[in-house]
Amino acid sequence: MLDMIDVQPRSFPARALEFLLPQRCLECGRFGASLHEECVATLVRAERPRCRVCWAPSRVLVCARCLAAEDHSGFDELRTPLRFTGTARRALLEAKFRGVTTLLPPLARLAATSVEPVWRPEVVIPIPLARQRERRRGFNQAQLIAAEVAAALALPLDERGLTRLRASAAQASLGAAERATNLEDAFRAAQLEPTSRARGLVGARVLLVDDVTTTGSTLNEAARALRAGGAAAVFALAVARED
């Protein structure tokens, strides 16, 4: 998840106006959609070769960082179709910080095509926002993306499968080591909550979804929480990666 300084979401009249006026594509400028499907196909891809585990640029199948990792309790594999640059970057930031959520569905559908067939996920779970941040923003962009991914893959969406226990410092302002410690114990699988009635995750193969990833720290910490809750496997998916 790319955490940046929050800006105030647009007013309700401004959002209403967005739906009343003709939409103009962020990429080509033509009317008809916030982002045309054919324009999504032209966005900058996360080109290969990449590490099959963390999806970082790599000339070998598994990068040195993943081979050297002592803790393998995070996600099994990560995929992102796009690089966080150009129109993809603009679209995700417009959606996240200005509330132009109509930009998300075509990006989410593209992300769904990156799911490896061998993963065989059974349920889709979004990265949760801290409650105060979600109330201020009015939505969770990862949840909106996850809903589209679940629909595209004909899978159930469990919006409450993962709980965010606390807010964390903005990841974008931290170094790689700080990012990991910043998120320690930030998540918990919902069935570990004392009053939870959430879908059981024991033995489940989970597809964990976020908007943007850089080092994979957010997805990794969330995956650890899901594994602690009984998930058999956790595969991570984001729309874009900032290399």
N, C-alpha and C positions, 0 to 999 in steps of 0.2 A: 504494500500500500504506500503510495506516495503522499506523505503528510507534509503539507505546506501551511503557510499562515492562512487561517480562515478569513474569508471576507464575508460580509453580510449578504445573504441570499437576496435575490431581487424581490421586489414587492409582489403581492398577489396580482395587482393590475398589470404589472409588467409581464408576469408569467401568463396571464390570461391573453394578453395581446399577442404573445408568441404563438398561441394556438389559433388566433383569429386571423392573423396576417399570413400571407403565403410564405412558406418556408424557403429559404435559400441555402443551397448546399455550401458547406464550409470549404469544400475542396474545389469545385468547379464554378461556383457562383450561380448556377442555374436554379430556377425555382422548382418546387415540387417536393423537396425533402431537405431536412437538416444536413443529411449526408447520404448521397445516393449509394446504392449497393455497388454499382459499377465503379464508383469513385473509391469505395473502401478497398476494392481489388487493386488499386494503384498505389496504396499507401506503402511506406518503406517497411519491408519485411525484416524480421529477425533472421538474417541470412545464416546459413550453415557454412562450415561445420560448427557444432556446439556440443557441450557436454550433455550427455543423455540424462544426467541427474539434475543439475542445477540450471541447465540451459545457458550457461555463460559461454562466450566464444572460446572454442577449444579445438585444437587439431587432433586430439585423441578422443576416444569414445567416452572416457570418464576423466575429468580434469584432475590436476594434482591436488587441488583444494578438497575435492570430494573424496579422493583416495586417502588423503591424510586425516580426514575427519574421524574423530574418535566417537562422537555421538551420532548415531544413525537413527535417532528416534523421531526425526522430522518427516518431511514429505518423501515419498519414494522417488517421484520424478516431477519435474516442472516443465510446462510448455507455455510459450507466448508467441503469437503469430507476428506481432509488430514490434518495431523499435520505437521507443518513446521520443519521437522527433517529428518535425513538420506538422502536417495536418492531424496526425494521430495524437500528438501532444496537445495541440490546440483544442481538439475535440474533447479529450478527457478532462482538461482543465476547465473548459467552458461548462461541461456537464457538472463537474465536481464543485466548482466555486461560484458559478453563475446560474446554476439550476437548469441549464439547457439539456434536460435529460433525454430529449428526443434524439440526441446524438448517440446514445448508448446502444439501442437495439441492433443496428447493423454491425457495430463493432463486436458486440457479444456473439452474434451469429457467426462472425468470422472466427472468433476465439473458439467456438464450439467445434469447428472443423479441425482444430489442433489436438483434440483429445485422441490419444492413441487407442486403437481398437483393443489392444491387449490389456489396457487398464481395466476395462469392464466395470466402470463405476456404477454404484447402486443408488446413490443419493448425492444431491448437490447442496453444499453448504457455503454461504458467503462469509467473508471476513466481517465481523461486526464492528461497528463504530462505538466509541464511548457514548453513553446515553446523552450526556449534555451536548456533545458535538452533533449528534444526530438530531436532537431537538432543535438546535440552532440552525442547522442546515436544512432540515425538513425532510431528509431522505438519506438513505445509505446507498451510495453509488455501486458498491460491490454487490449489494442485495439486488438492485435492479439488473445488473449484468448477469448475476447468477440465475435470476428468474428466466431471462431470455435463453441462457445456456441450457437450463433444465428443460425448457419447452422444445428447444431444437433437438435435444437428445432423447426426448420422451422419458425423462427421469423425474422422480419426486424432488421437490425443493424443501429443505428443512431450514427455515429461517431462524429457528431457535436452537439449532443443534450445537451452537457455540456461543458462549457468553463472554463479553469483554468485562473484566473485573475492574479495570481502572483505565483512566486516560494516560497516555504516554507522551513524552516530548516529541516534537515533530521530527520524524525520521530523516527528512531531507537535510536537517541541520547537523546531523551527527556523522561520525566516521563509522567504518564497518564494524569495529569492535564495540563501539558505543551503541550501535543499532541493536546488536544482539542483547546486550545487558539491559537496554532500555525497555525491552519487551518481556523480560523474564517474569513469569507468573502473571502475565496480562490477560490470559485466556483460560477458560475452563469449559469442558464439555458439559452440555446442559443437563445430562442425566446425573451428573455429580452434584447438581444443585439440590438442596434439601427438599424443595417444593416442586421440583420439575416433573412435568408430564410429557416431556419431549420424546420424540421417537427414539427408541433405543438404537445405539450405534454399535453394540457388541457384535463383532464379526463383520461389520459392514465395510464395503469398499467405497471410500468417500472421495468426491471431487470437490476440492476447496478452491473458491473463486475470489479473486481480487481484481482491482482495476489496473494497477501498475506495480511492478516489482523492480527493485534495484539489486540488492544483495540476496533477496529471498528471506530476510530475517523475520518479517511479519508472518509470511506463509509458514516458515519453519516452526516458529513458536506456536502458532495456531495448530499446526499438524501434531505437535507434541501433545497438546491438550486433548486433541481428538483421539490419539493413540492411548493416552491415559484413561480416556473414557471407554476404551474397548474397541476402537476402530481397527480392523485388520490391515487396512492399507489406506494411505492418503496420497492422492495425486493432486498436484497444484496447477492452477490455470489462471493466467492473467492476460489482459488484452495486450499489454505492451511491456517491454523491458527496457530500462535505462542502463545501457552498457557503459 
